[in-house]
């Protein structure tokens, strides 16, 4: 939009400059019109750059709810249904940042899982066009990006996400993630998949506690 507007203003200005040689009187009026067009284009560019203006994406209450994630948290990762060494909880930290004018939340996590460092990256948002929460999940133990969409029946206190993921030897699997707030300083994310009988089976629960 900004590029198109800029080219249009430049074109009008070049026409006006060419007309100066030919006709002096009409040029003044045309030059004034070109100036107004250039100022309008510059204003449109500023509006888009700052996220304001008629075409700016709508900011809903759901975005304000997601902004509660902003800050630094300690993480405890529990592997549900495991026994022996794989059942031992892992610990780490997460930093949540508000990005792109409050439209999205970026999470950067650093954990130690079974003695190995694991880094994760997640992006949270709310799509006002589809009325759905959205999330992208990535971490260093996979080259895949898992895309998930979610809904909430309690104003964002609990968000249920679902998305397809590819696993080695199993093909495409539907994965679920439930984000549940316990307080303003504590929430959990429970990961699960459907078993052969269709029953939802959790396999990981992460507890986040805000650092003081």
N, C-alpha and C positions, 0 to 999 in steps of 0.2 A: 504494500500500500504506500509506504513512504517513498520507495524508489519510483513508482509510477507517478506520484504527485510531484516529486522533484523534477523528473524529466518534463512533465507538462509545463511547469513554471519556467524552466529553462527555455523550452521551445517558444512559449509566448514572449519571453523577454527578447529572444533573438529576432523574432518577427518585428517587434517594436523597434529595436535598434536599427534594423534594416529600413524601416519606414521613415526613420528620422531624415535620411538622405533625400527621400522623395517628397514627403509632405510634412511640414513642420507643425501645422495646427493640430490635425487629428492625432499626431504622435503623443502629445501631452495627455490626452484623455486615455489613449491606449496604454501609455506608460503607467498611469494611475491604476488602471485595471490590472495590469500585470503585477504591480506592486502589491495590490490587495490579494491577488491570487497566490503570490509567493508567500505572503504573510499567513494566509489561510493554510497553505500546505505545511509551512513550518509549525503552525499550531497543531495540525493533525499529527505531525511527527512527534511533537512533544507529548501530546495526549497518549499516543500509543506507547511511547518510551516509558512514561510514568504509570501506565496502567489505567488512565482515566479517559473518559470520552465515551461517545455513544456506542462504539463497538467493543468496549472493554468487557471482559468476562465478568459475569455476576459473582459477587462474593456472598455466599450464603452463611447461615448460622452454622452449618456443618464445618465450614472452614475455621470459624472461631473455635469450634470444639476441637479440631485437629491441632490448633495452635497450643492447646494445653500440653501437647507432647514436648514442646520446646524446652530444652535444658539437658542436663546430664544425669544419667541413671546408672546404677549398678544392676547387673543382670545375673540371675541364677537360672541356668538351663537344666531342666530335668528331663530325662529320657524315660517316658512312661512305658510300662510293660516290659522293661528290660531287667535282667538279672546279672549278678556278678559285677565285674568291673565296668560294664557298659551302663549300669544303673547309677553310677556315681554322678552327682550333679557337677556341672561345669560352671565356671564363673567368668564374668567379664564386665565390660562397660559399654554404654551407648551414649552417643551425643546426637540430639535431635536439633536441627536447624530449620528455621522458617525461610523459605526461598521463593523467589519470583513473586514478591509482593504479597506473600501470605497465601498463595494458591496451592503450594505444596510444602510438605515436610520431608526433609532429608535425614535419614538415620544412618549413622556410621557406627558399627559395632566392632568390638575387639574382644575375643574370648580365648580361653585356653581349654581345649576339648581333648581329653585323654592325653594331656601333656603336649599337645600341638597347638600352635597359634592359628586361630581362624578369624578372618575378617569378613564382615558382611556389610551390605549396602541395601537400603530399602527406601522407596519413595512412596509417600502416602498423599492422597488427594481426594477431592470430591468433584465429580462431574455433574454440574447443574443441568446439563442437557439430558442426561440419562437418569438423573436422580440416583446415582450409585456412587459408593465409595470405590476407589481404585488403589491398587498397590502393585509395585514391582519389587521383586525380591531377588537378590544376587548375593553369592558368597564365594569364598576362595576354594571351596571343595567341589565346585561345579562350574562349567562354562555356560550354563543355561540362565536365562532370565525368566522367572516365573511371574506371569501377569495374573492378577486376581481382581475380581469385582465383588463388592459387598453391599449389604443393606443393613439397616438398623431399625428396630421397632421401639426403641426407648430413647430416642433423641441423641444417639451417638455414645451412650454409656456402654453399649455392647454392639459390636459390628461383626457380622458374619461374612467372611470372604470365601470365595471358591474360585479355583482356576486349574487348568490342565498343566501337568508337568511331565517331562519325559525322564524315565529312570532306566538305567542299564539293565537289560534282561526282562523288564516288565512292560516296556512300551509306555503308552500314554496312561497317566493315572490322574484322577481328579483329587486335588488336595484342598483341604479346608483349613482356614485359620480363623479363630475367634479372638478378637481383641475385647477385653473386658476390664473396665475401670473398677477398682475397689475403693479408691479415694483419689483426690487430686494429685497425690504423690506416689501412687502405686497402681499398676495395671499388669495384666497378664496377656500372653498370646499363646493359645493352645493350637497346635498343629495336629491334623488328623486326616486319615484316608478311609475309604469304605473297604471293608473286608469282603471276602468272597460271598458271604451271605447278605451283603448290602448294609451291614451294621457299621456305623461310624466308629472308628477305632483311633483314639488319640495316641500319638507316639512321641510328642515333645511338648513340654510346657515351659515357657520362659516367664519368670517373674521380674518385673522392673520396679526398682525403688529409687525415687529421686534423691540425688545427692544433696545434702544440706550444706 
